[in-house]
Amino acid sequence: MTILPHVDSAAGEAALDRELKGLIADVLGLAPSQAEAFGPDSGLFGHLPELDSMAVAGLLTEMEDRLGIVIEDDDVDGEMLETYGALLAFAKSKLDPR
């Protein structure tokens, strides 16, 4: 599990962004440079052939392990996996101490 600074700080958001991009690259077998290029509007599910329904389970499990979060079945929907920005916002909401 990675210890991230509070995500309500710029350093925390940057650390989460780096961790999430690295996690995606690892789980999907992408080149790190490909994951690093993800922006808020970069498409994920339905856009990356590597991210199929089986890979989604692995991605969510790895997010739980590395980020120290719990993802409930009700949390998962197509919208959170549609873009990198949506997935980042989801991860941030799970880490938000409020």
C-alpha positions in Angstrom: 0.0 0.0 0.0 1.3 3.4 -0.9 1.1 6.2 1.7 -0.2 9.3 -0.1 -0.2 12.8 1.3 -3.7 14.3 1.9 -5.4 14.5 -1.5 -6.7 18.0 -0.6 -3.2 19.4 -1.3 -1.5 19.9 -4.6 1.2 17.5 -3.6 -1.4 14.9 -2.6 -3.2 15.2 -5.9 0.0 14.9 -7.9 1.1 11.8 -5.9 -2.3 10.2 -6.4 -2.1 11.0 -10.2 1.3 9.4 -10.4 0.3 6.4 -8.4 -2.9 5.8 -10.4 -1.1 6.1 -13.7 1.5 3.6 -12.6 -1.1 1.3 -11.3 -3.0 1.4 -14.6 0.2 0.8 -16.5 1.1 -2.2 -14.3 -2.3 -3.8 -14.4 -2.9 -3.3 -18.1 0.7 -3.9 -19.2 0.9 -0.5 -20.8 4.1 1.4 -21.4 4.6 3.9 -18.6 4.8 6.7 -21.1 1.4 5.8 -22.5 -0.1 6.0 -19.0 1.8 9.2 -18.2 0.1 10.8 -21.2 -3.4 10.3 -19.8 -5.3 13.5 -19.2 -8.7 14.1 -17.7 -10.5 13.3 -20.9 -8.5 10.2 -21.9 -10.9 7.4 -22.5 -10.5 4.2 -20.5 -13.2 1.5 -20.7 -14.2 1.1 -24.3 -11.2 3.0 -25.5 -8.3 0.9 -24.3 -8.4 -2.7 -25.7 -6.4 -3.8 -22.7 -9.2 -2.7 -20.3 -11.8 -5.3 -20.8 -14.3 -6.6 -18.2 -11.7 -9.0 -16.7 -9.1 -6.3 -16.4 -11.6 -4.0 -14.6 -11.7 -6.5 -11.7 -7.9 -6.5 -11.5 -7.7 -2.8 -11.7 -10.2 -2.2 -8.9 -8.4 -4.8 -6.7 -5.1 -3.2 -7.3 -6.6 0.2 -6.5 -7.8 -1.2 -3.2 -4.4 -2.7 -2.3 -2.2 0.2 -3.4 -4.4 3.0 -2.2 -5.7 1.4 0.9 -9.3 2.0 0.0 -12.4 -0.2 -0.1 -14.5 -0.2 -3.3 -18.0 -1.5 -2.8 -19.9 -3.1 -5.7 -22.4 -0.2 -5.7 -19.4 2.2 -6.3 -18.6 0.7 -9.7 -20.3 2.0 -12.8 -19.5 2.8 -16.4 -19.1 6.5 -15.6 -16.3 6.1 -13.2 -14.3 4.0 -15.7 -15.2 6.1 -18.8 -12.2 8.5 -18.5 -9.0 8.8 -16.6 -10.4 12.0 -15.0 -13.4 10.2 -13.7 -11.3 7.4 -12.3 -9.0 9.9 -10.6 -11.9 11.8 -9.1 -13.3 8.5 -7.8 -10.0 7.6 -6.2 -9.7 11.0 -4.7 -13.2 10.8 -3.3 -12.3 7.5 -1.6 -9.2 9.0 -0.1 -10.8 12.2 1.0 -10.7 12.3 4.8 -14.0 14.2 5.1 
